[in-house]
Amino acid sequence: MARHVFLTGVTGFVGKVVLETLLRQDVERVTVLVRESKDRQGRVQSAAERFEKVAKAACFAHLPSDWTERVDVVSGDLEQPDCGLSPADADKVRHHVTHVVHCAASVDFDLPLAQAASANIRSALSVLALARSCPNVVGMVDVSTAYVNVWRPGPIEEKLAHLPKPAAELYEAFQTAQGEGREWLALTGHPNTYTLTKSVAEHLISEQRGHVPVVIVRPSIVSASYRTPFPAWLDSPAALAGCLLYSGLGVVRAFNADPSVRLDVVPVDVVASEVVRAVFGPMPRPGEPVPIVHATMGVQRALRIDMAAASTIEWFKHRPGVVKAPDMFVGRKDHGFDKVDFVRRELPVQLQKAALALLRRSKAHRRLTRADEKVQYLNEGFAYFTHHTFDFVRSTPLEVPGFDPFEYVRVVDEGMYRHLLSRDETQVSFAGPKHDDARGDGEWVRERQVGNTTLKLFGYALRKTFRRCMSDVTFDRPSFERAMEHVPPGALVVLAPTHRSYFDFLLTSYLCFQHPELGISMPHIAAAEEFGRIPVVGPILKDSQAFFIKRGVGREVPELGEELRRLTEKNASLMFFVEGQRSRARLMLPPKRGLLRALQNTGRQFVVLPIAISYDRLPEEASLAKELAGHPRPKMTLTGVLGWLSKLVRGNVQLGRVHMACGAPQLLQRDTDVRALSHALMAELQRHTTVSSFHLRAFLAEHPIPGVDEAWLREAIERRGGRVLASDLPVPNPLPPALAHSLRNQWQHWFAGDVLARQPGNPALEDHLSRYRWCATPFAEMGDARVDAVVKALFEPVVRDYMEATKVRAPVELKDVAVTHRPHLDGVVQALVSLDIVKPAGDGFEWGPNAAQLSQFHEACAWRGVES
């Protein structure tokens, strides 16, 4: 028989995951009941409109794109006869449904008893009555709560909880009860109307099930998914998530709880699996007791409250967005909770309220009052659960391989940060004006437990500098964490950032200084010796753990070897730039291998972390533009540094957004092929260099293409494996040609497969890409005029410059060829030398043995279909 499930509660946290789990099973259809409701503007939302929002939840992202075609949405009201279904929908349900899953409930602890009875008892009986009218029904699952049991010492088994009166008598009384029904709570011992009404509902379902086989599933405290649909999915701040979230944000600073109590917290996917297993598993025979399944973790896998709070606070300390620097007291009233709460919450709130009342800021006063009421509710509403350890036992063992309670807290924290706060762990702000860690600069630097006085002062200055000249500085935290997880014991860490700016080493060091929990110690930086000769700057850099090396020597330098041996003996982490000099045009330069070989010669094992740093604009942009125009590279001087700082102070430096990401770590040991390692590093650097929307807008400002806008271009890059991040930096008008071309260089490699497919065998393009494309980009999208136009805009200038340079009548003319982009000329010269068409001669060139091939090379470079 085809399985057709009737599901309630799909708009809730558990209901969504149950639906996702059902759709991964061999289920033909699922009919979901959704009630109409009003939005905040008072507009009625239909069942279909509400489900449309449900279907957008991230938990369904891994299902086939057409998954909603297996779902029928019906409008209804569970508190009405026939669940409020229209006659036509009720007939369809009765005719087709084989299984019923009732997940809907009101988990509001403070509902008046009569309302709670309607939401949790009447609705359950209405679903049961509908199930009894379905001739093909095989079984029903009712999702209850493990806390229908009043706390008592000892094991709590999978059986109906004791009630002091018959359930039917209690239900009748509840329907006319006034207020919270405190007399009934006192009679039964339940802490709130939710647990009381769910307990009564279990009894009535068992008594009235008739011929319908029923299984009751009791979750404990439900929180973020552990494995499916993916780790850390969460869409509700209820229960544990709310307590931990407010603790992590620094809002709750005193928690009325017994520190030794263990909370039974169960991942939502474990609950969903238990529900689906129960509805499709063995059902009780007529006359047998209703089976009860505890969807609980058990005391051995429960969370200690104090450890969960401490772990969450530590986790949030290293992330922006907190209201106050988090700090938490966990204790009962006899531990001093009232006194701590008065000092940390009540007194500051009352002072703020008085100030707001004096200033007549009524809206702010109301917001503060509401926020404070939520904090008080967390301590009052959950006190029952945070003062008792419930020992839920199961008749069958629960298999959750690898589950560790302490690690699961981190999963919950990640879920709250990503899904409740809408923060992206791959874009964590750590500097700039958008970075908010609820700390003043002085407080922040005093908290740093790494580095000497110079490093702390340097960090303080950089914090202010980044805030002044950058809109946001972010990093991909998971990429760094994954890399550090692969560092073998005893191996030394070497940081190898991209080299676009003198800011590269500052940003990388600052990240280590700001986030010591990443496990990367403050690095010793291999800097060019010219820095050491700059007055004031040189000594500061030396105190900041820089050491100075000669560049471009082409042979082993004994002094460098000695310095590296000294540092490795200290087990220090290191930083160097594998590209050597800065890339003037954002192209990925061929790697320098001298320092890698020097490290190899120390005999130690290293792990090299490729760190891609992506800028909207560069601090040295004007200087780099002059170099691209053929001017010599200026020397670093104190005057130049002071001049740049003067521009910074005047607010004339706006660099936009900066992002950092870490590629796959590369192991360097005695037998490592250094050449292969250096190429792997370059590939990882290029793969993890991001594109910003500023780069795309700059391209489109220069190349308006019909049908191509920022969104289309972003999707095209992401289809090819790139990543595009948002930036609000405006495009300069006019856009300097050198800047426009350099910005394109940052992302044109993603279209390498497209251009090679369109221009096969073109030596200009093949030579250019052989020099600057390091990561594989084979993707080619043919037959789209928009892609044709983008590819032409990106790569035709390469061809044009190669053809212009190969028009020379004599090799001496090569250095004076007028090209649109200087790196193209450098590529032409290197290509001609490698082909023996020209050869070096003093400061210039002369014809080589294959000079006659110049015209052939020139003709082969032509862009097909385009006049050269």
N, C-alpha and C positions, 0 to 999 in steps of 0.2 A: 504494500500500500504506500502511495506517495505521502510524504510527511508534510503537513500544512499546519503551521504553528500560529496560534493567536497569542499576541504578546501585548501586555500593558506596561506602562512606565518607561516607554522608549525615550522620552524627553529627559529622563534622569540619568545620572552617572552610571549606575549599575545596568540600567535598561539598555543604554547604548552599546555597552560591551557585550551584553547577552545577545543583542541583535547581531553584532559583528561575529560573535562566536557561532551563532546559528547559521549564518550565511557561509561560514567556512565548512559547515557540515553538509551532508547529503540531504538538504531540505529543499523541497520543491518551491514552497512559498511561505512567506510570513505576512500575516495580517496584523498591523499595529493599530491600536486604538489611541487616538490623540484627541484631547479635549480642546475646543475652541477657547481662546483667552483674549484678554485685552493687553495691548502693549502700553508703554509708558505714556503715550499720547492719547490713550483711550480708544484707539482703533481696534476693532475686533479682528483677531488673526484666526483664519480658518485652520482646520486640522492639517490640510495640505501645506499651507504656508509655514506652520510650525514644524512639520516634518522636513520641509525643505531646508530649514535652518539646522535641524538635527543632522541631516545627511551631509552637511558641510563640515561636521566635526572631524578632527584629525584622526580619530580612531578608525575611521573607515577608509583611510588613504591607501591601505594595502589590498583592498578588495578590487576585483575587476571593475572597470569604469562603468559597466552597465548593471551594477549590483542592485540599483533601485528598481529595476524591472522585475525583480523577484519579490518586491514588497508592495502590498496593498495597504493604503491608508484609509481608515474609516474614522469618522467623527463620532464621538460619544461622550458620555459622562458616567463614570463607574458608580456613582452614588444613586443612579436612576435604574428602574427596572430595565432588563435586557441591556444593561450597561449604557443606556441612552442611545443605542443604535437605531438608525432608521429601520423600518420593516424590511426594506430591500437588503440592507447590509446585514441585518440579523439573520435573514434567510440564507445569505451567502455563507456566513460564518457557520451556521448549523449544518449546511450541506457539505462544506469542504474541510472544516477544521478537524485535525486528528490529535493535536496536542495543545495544551494551554499553559502559558507561563505568566504568572501574575507578579510583576515587579513593582507596580505602582504603590506608593504610600506617601504619607506626609511625615517627614522626619523632623518636623518642628516640635521641639520638646515642650514648648509653652502654649500649644493650642488649647483653648478651652476644651474640656472633656467631651462635650457634646459634638464639637467639630471634629475632634480627633477620632471619636467613635464612628462618625460618618465617613471620614476619609480612610480609616484603617480597618473598620469592621464591616460597615455596610458595603463598601466597595468590594471587599474580598468575597462577601456572600453573594454579591451581584455577579461577579465573575464565575463563582462556583455554580450558580443557578444557570448561567448561560452554558457552562460546560456540561451540566446535566442534560441540557436540551439538545446537545450535539450527538447524533446517533453514532458517529464514527470516532468519537473521542477515545483515545487510548490511555491518556493520563494527563494529570495536571500537577504543576509545581507552584507552590505558594512561597514567595520569598519573604521571610519573616526577619527576626533579629535574635541573636544569641542572648540578648539582654532581656528577653521575656522572663528569664529567671532572676528572681531577687537574689542578691549576693548572700552567700553563706560560705563558711570555710569548707574546703574539700572539693572533690570533683563534681562538676556539673554535667550530667549525662544527657543523652539525646532522647529525652522524653518530655511529654507535656509538663509545663510548670504547674505547681500547686496554686489553686485559687481558693480563697476562703468561702466563696459561694458559687453556685452553678453559673456557668458562663452566660446562659440565656438571661438569667435574673440580673446579672451585672450589666449586660448590654442594654436591657430595658431601662435600667436606672440611669445609665450613662446618657441616654438620648434626651433626658429632661434635666440633666445635671446643670448646675449653674457654675460659671467660672472654671477654675482649674480642677475642681472636684477634689479638693485637698483631703476630704474625709475618706474618699475611696483610695487615694494614694496611701494614706495612713493605714487603712485597713489591709491593703495588699502588700505594702512595703516597697512598691515601685517608685522610682525617683521622679517620673514624669508621665504625662498622658500618652506619649508615644509608646513607651515600653509596655504600659498597662494595656492599652487597646490592642496592641499586637499580640499580647498573651491571650486575651479573650478571643481574638480572631482565630488563633490556632485551635482553641477548644471547639469553637462553633463550626469551623471547617471540618474538623474531625467528626463532629456529631452529625453534620448535615450533608456529608459528601455523597450519600446514596450509593449509586453504582459506579461513580467516578473514582478511579484510583488516584489518590493524591499523595504527593511527597512534599514535606515542608523542609525548606533549606534555610538555615539560620546563619547569616554572616555575623561576624563580630564588627569591629571598627574597619570600615572599608576605605582603602586609600589607593594610591597610584598603582598603575599596572606594573607588574614585575618583568614579564617577558612579552606578552601579546596584548594588543596588536603590535606594540613596541614598548620598550621600557619607559616608565615615567609618565605615561599619559594620565592626565588628571584634568577634570573640568569643574571641580567643585571645591570651594574652600570650607566645606563642612567638616565637622568632627576634628580628627587629628590634624588635617591639613591647615585648618584655621588657626589652631593653637600654635603649630610650628611656624606658620607664615608670619603671624603677628610677633612671635618671638624673634624670628630672624630679622624682621624689619625694624626691630627695636621699639615696637609699639607696646608690647606686653613685656614688662621688666620684673614682674613678680608673679609667680605661678603658684596658686593654692593647690598643692599636690603632695602626696607622700612620695619622696624621691625613690623609695625602694619598690614602688608599685610597678608591676609589669602590665602593659597594655597589649591586649590581643589585637594586633593590627593585621588585616588580611588584604593582600593585593586584589584589586578588582577583577583581574583576569582569572585568579584562583576561584573567586566567587562565581564568575560566569561559567567557568568550566564545570564547577560542581552543579550549577543549575542545569546546564545542557546535559551533563552525564545523568542527572536524576530524571529529567523528563524523557530521555530516550532509553533509560535503563530499566531494570526489573521493577514492576509496579506491584503494590500489595493486592492480594486477592480479597474478594468480598469477605467482610467480617474480620480481617486482620487489622491490627492497629496501624495508624498512619505512620509511615517511617519518617523520622526526623534526622536530617543531616546537618552536622555542625560544619559550616564553611569557616573554620577558625584555624589559627596556627598552633595553638597550644602554648602552655607556659614556657616550654623550653625554647620556643622561637618568638616569644613576646618581647616587646620593647620596654626597657627601663626608662621611665619618664625623664629622669635627670640626665641620662646619657643621650637620649633623643634630643632634648633641648640644647644640651651643650654642643652636640654635633651640628645641629642646625645653626646655632649662633656662629660657630667657627666657619661653617660653610658660607654664610651670608656676609661675614666680616670681609671677605675677599671679593665681594661683588658690589657694584654700584646700585643705587636706588633705595638704600635703607633710609628710614625716617630719622633714626638716631643710631649711633654706634651700638649694636646689640649687646645686651648684658642681661643676665637672667638669674633671679633667685628662685629656687624651687624648694618649697617647704610647706608644712602644714601650719595651722594657726599656732599650735604649741611650739613650732620651730621659730616663730616670730614673723609669720607672714603679714599680719595686720600692720605691724610697725614698718616693715619694708615697703609694703604697698602704699602706705600713707606718704612716705618720703619720696618714693619713685613715681607714683601716679597721682594720688589724690591732691597732695599739696601743689605740685606744678600745674595740675589741671585747674584747680580753684584759682590760682594766681592768674593763669591765662584767661580764664573766664571773666575775672574781675577787670582785667585790662581791656578785654574786648567789649565788655559792657560799658566801661568808661569811654571808650572810643566809638561807641554806638555801632559796632560792626556786628549786626545781628546775624547775618548769614554765617560768618565765620564762627560765631558763638554757637549756632545750631549745629554746624558741622563738628565742632569740637565735642559738643554734648553727645551727639550720636556716636562718635568714635569712642568716647569714654564709656558709653553704655555697652558697646560691643566688647570692650576689654573686660568690663565687670561681668558681662554675661559668660564669657569664656571661663572665668574663675568660679562663677556660681553654678552655671548650668552643667558643667562637666565635673564638679567636685565629687559627685557620687562615683564616677568612673575612675577618677584619678586618686581615689583613696582606697580602692579595693582591687586586688588581683583576682580575676575570674579564671578559674581552672576548668576551661571547657575541654571535655574529652570526646574523642571520636571512636566509633565502633570499628572504623577502618582507618589505617594509617593514611596521612596526607603526604603525597609525594611532590615535593617542590625542590628539585635538585639544585644544590648550590646556594640555597637561601641562607643569608646571614642577616640577622636583625639590624646590626650596626650598619652594614652596607646598604640595607634597604632604606634606612633613613636618608641616605644620600640620594637614593632614587626618588624618594618623595620630595626632597629639596629641589632636585632638578625639575621634577614635574611642576612644582609650584612656581619656580622661577620662569620656566618656559611657557606654561599654559595658563597660569593664573595672572602672572605679572607681564606676560607677553614679552619676556626678555629672551634674547637669542644667545646661547652660550658660545656660539661661533662668532659673535660680535660683541664681546664684553668690553665696555668702555673702561679705560684705565687712566685717561688723562684728557685734558681739554675742557672747554666750558660745559659740555654735556655730561661730564663725569661727576657724579654726586655720591660721595661716600659719607656724607653727614659729618665731616671733620674739617676743622680749620686747618690751614697749612701748618701752623705751629704744632697743633695736636698730632697731625698726621706724621710729621717728621720725628716727633718724640716717640711715636709708636714703632718706628722702624728699628728692628733689632739686628740689622745687618749693616756692615760697613763701618768705616772710620768717620771721623768728624768731617773730613773733606767730602766724602761720598754723601753724607747727610746734607751738607750745605749745597752740594751740587744737585742732589735730588730735590731739595727745597726750591732752588732756582729754576730747575727744569719744570717742576710742577706749575710754577707761575708762567714760565715761557710758553709751554704747550697750550696753556689756557688762553694766552693772548694771541697766538698766531694760528691755531688749528681749531676747526669746528668740532672735531671729535677724534679721539685716538682709541682704536679698538683692537682686540686680539681674539684669535680663535682658540679659546681655552682648551676644548677637547683635543685639538691637534697637538698642542704642547703636552697635554697629559698622556696621550697615546705614545708620543715619542719618548717621554721619560719612563714609561712602563717598560720600554724595550732596552733600557740601559742595563747591561750586565753588571753584576756586582764587581766592584774594583775598577771598572772602566771610567775614564775621565771624559767629561763632557766638553765638546768643542762647538761653539756657536759660529755658524757661517751664514751671516745675513747677505741679502742682495746689497749691492753698492750703488746707490743712486745719489746719495747726499752725505754730507758730513754729519747729518743728524742720525744716520743709521746706527752708529755705535752708541749714541746717546739714548735713542729709543730702546735699543735692545738691553742696554744696562739698566735703564729706568724700569723696564718690565720686570727684570729680575729683582730690582730693589723694591718695587711696589708689590710684587707677588712672590714672596719667598716660599709660599706653600707649593709652588710648582716644583721645588726641589732643585732649582738651578742656582748655584752659588754665584755671587757677583764675579763676573769674568775678568780675567787679565787680558787686556786688549793689545793686539799687535797693530801698532800705528806706524805710519810713515815717519821717518826720522825728521822730516821737515817740521812736524808738529812739535817735536821736542825742542826745537830751536826758537819757538815763538816765546817772547817774554811774557811772563805771567801765565799764559795758557799752558805752556809746556810743563811747568812745575805742578799746576793743578791737575793736568792729565796724569802725570806720573803718580801723584798722590791718590788718583782715582783708579789705580791699578793698570795704567797703560805702560807698555814697553815699546821701544822704538826700533824699527828695522829698516834696512836699506832695501829699496824696491828695484826690480829690474836688473839685479846683479848677474843672474843667469848661472850662478854656481852656489855651492854650499858656503854659508857664512859661519865661521866657527863661533863668533859671539852669539849668534842666534841659537845655535845648538846648545851652548852653555846655558843661555837664559831659559830655554825650553826644558832642559833637564832640571834646572833649579825649580821651576814652577811645577813640573810633574812630580817632583819629590814632595812638594807641599800638597799634592792632590788637588791642585787648583783647576778651575774651569777656565777655558780660553775662548777668545773670540778673534776671528780674522775674516777677511773678505776674499773669497775664492776667486772673484773676478779681478782682484788686484786693484786697479784704479777705478774711479767712479765711471759708470756708464753715462756718457754725456747725453745720449739720446734715448735712454730707457731700453735699449737693446740688451739682451743677455750676452755678455762678452765671453770669449773663450776663457776657460779657467786657468789660473796659475797654480802650479803643483809644487812649487818649492817648499812652502811651509808644510804642506801635507807630508812631503818626504822627510822634512826635518822632524816632524812629529813621529813619523814611523821609525826614524833612527833612534828615538829614545828607548825603544823596546817596550813601551807601555801600550795598553789597549785603549783606544779612544772610540767614542761614539760622536759622530759629527751631525749636528742638527741643522738642516737647511732652513733658514728663516726668511721668508719672503716679506718684504716691506713695501707696501703699495701707497703711493702718494697721489693726491689730486694734483698739487703743484709742489715744486721743490724750492727750498730756501735759496739755492744758488742759481736760480733760473736765468737771471740776466747774464751772469758770468758764463754759464754753460752755452747760452745762445751765441756769445762772442766766440767761444772756442769752436762751435759748430760752423761759424762763419770763417774760420781759418786763423783766428788770432791765437797766439801762444797761450798755454795754460798759465794763469797768474800764480804767483807764489802766495802761500798762506802767510799773512802778517797780522800783527796785533791791530794795526790800523783798520784792516779789512774786517776783523771780528767786531771791533768797536763801532764801525760804520753800520754793520748789519744790526747790531744791538740798538743803535740809535733809531734805525727805521722801525724796529720792533716796538720800541717805547712810543714812537709817534703813531703807532697803529697802522703802519704801511706794509705790514707783512700778513697776508691772508693765504694760508696754504690749503685750507679746506680739510678734507678728511684723510686720515692715515689708518691703514689696517695692517696687522701682522698675523702671519699664519706659519705653522711649522710643517714641513714636509716629512716624509718617512726618514727616520734616522739611518745613517750609513756607518757601518762598522769599519774602523781602521786598525789593522794590526800588522804584524811583521810581514805576512805573506800577501797582503792586500795589493791588488792591481791598482795603483794610485791613479793612473790615467782613467780607468773605468770608473773608479770612485768619483773622480772630479766631474766626469760627464753625468753620472747619476745625480750628483749634487745639483748641477745646473738644471737637469730635467725636473727635479723636485722644486727648485726655486721658481722655475717658469710655471710649472703646473699650479703652484699655490699663490702666484701673484694675481691679485684680484683686479678687476676692472671696476671703475666707479661710474655712476650715471653722469658725472661731470665729463669724463672722457668721451662718453657716447654723445652727449649734447655738443661737445666741441667738434666732434666729427661731423655731426649732422648740420651744424652751423656752416661748416665749410663745404659739405657735400649734401645738399637737399636732394633726396631721392624719392620719387613717387612711391608711396606704399610703405616706406621705411620710416618709422618713428622710433622713439627711445624704447618703447615696450617691445616692438618687433626685434630690434637689434639686440636687446637684452636676451630675449628668448633664443635668438639664433646663436649667441655666444654660449648660453647655458646648454643648448642641445649638443654643442661640440665639446663640452666638458669644462667650460670656464665658469667663473662666478662673478656676478655683478652686484655691487653694493650701492646703496642709495647715498647720494651726496647733494647738498643744497648749494654748493658753491656755484656762483654765476659764471658763465663763460665770458671772458674778456672781449670787448668790442672796441677796436678791431682785434682779431686773434692773430698774434704773431706767427708767421709761417713756421719758424723753427719749433715753437711750442706745439703747434697743430700736428706737425709730423712726429714729434717725440711722443705725444699722447697716443697716436695711432700705433706706434711701435710697441706699446705696452700690451696690445691685445690682437694685433694683426695675425699672429701665429695661429690663432684658433681657426683661421680661414686658409691655412696652408694647404690642406687637402683639397679644398675647393679650387684654388688657383692652379695647383699642379694638374688637377683633372681637366681644367679648361685650357691650360697652356702646357701640354706635355712636352718635355724635352727642351724647354726654354732654358739656356745656360745661365742667363741673368738671374732668373727666379730660383733655379736649383742651387746656384752658388750662394745667393743671398740667404736662402733658407738653411743651407748647410752650415752657415756661420752663426745664425741667430735663433734657429729653432732647435730646442733641446728635448722637449717632451713630444711624444708621438701625438700627432693631430691628423689622423687619416680620414676623418669624417668629410664626406663630399656630398653636397646637396645640388643635384642637377635639375635643370628645367624650370628654375624660378628666376624670373627677370630681376627680382629684387636682390637675390644673392649675386647674380651676374654684376649688377651695378656696384654693390658693396665691394666685391672682389676687385673690380676694375679700379675703384677709387683708392683701395688700399695698396695695390701692387703695381699698377701701371707706372707710378712715379719711379719705382725701382728699375723697371725696364727702360724708361726714358733716360734715366741717369747713366745706366750702363751703355746705352747706345750713344749718348752724347760723349761719354769719356772715350769710347772706342773709335771716334771720328778723328783722333789726333793723327797728324802727319809725322810727328816725331815724338819719341818717348819723353823728351824734356818738357813737352806741353802738358803731360799728365797732371802735374801738381797745380796747374793754373786752370783746369777745366771748370767751367761754371756749371754746377749741378744744383738740384733743388735741395739735396740733403747730403751733408758731408760724409756720413758713414757709407753711403752708396759708392762714393768715389774711392774710399779706403778699400771697399770690397772689390771694386773693379781692378785696382792696382794689384791686390793680393791674388786675384784670379789670373791676371795676365802673367804675373811672376810664376805662379804654379804651373802654367801652361808653357813656360819658356818663350812666351811672345815678347816679353821684355825682361830685363834683369837689372838689379841694382848696380849703380855705378857712382861711387862717391855719395853726394847728397841727392842725386837724381837717378835716372834710368837710361838705359840704352837698349837697342834692339837685341832680342835673344835669338837662339837658333830657329825658333818657330815663328819668326816675325810675319811670315807670309800668311799665317793663319788669322791675322787680325781682322781682315775683312770678312772672313767666314764666320768668326765669332760674333762680329758686329751684326751681321745679317740674321744669325740664329737667335739673337736676343730680341728681335722684333715681336711686338705684341700682336698676336694673330687677329686679323680683322680690323686692326687699328693702324692708321697711318703713322709711321715712325717719324 
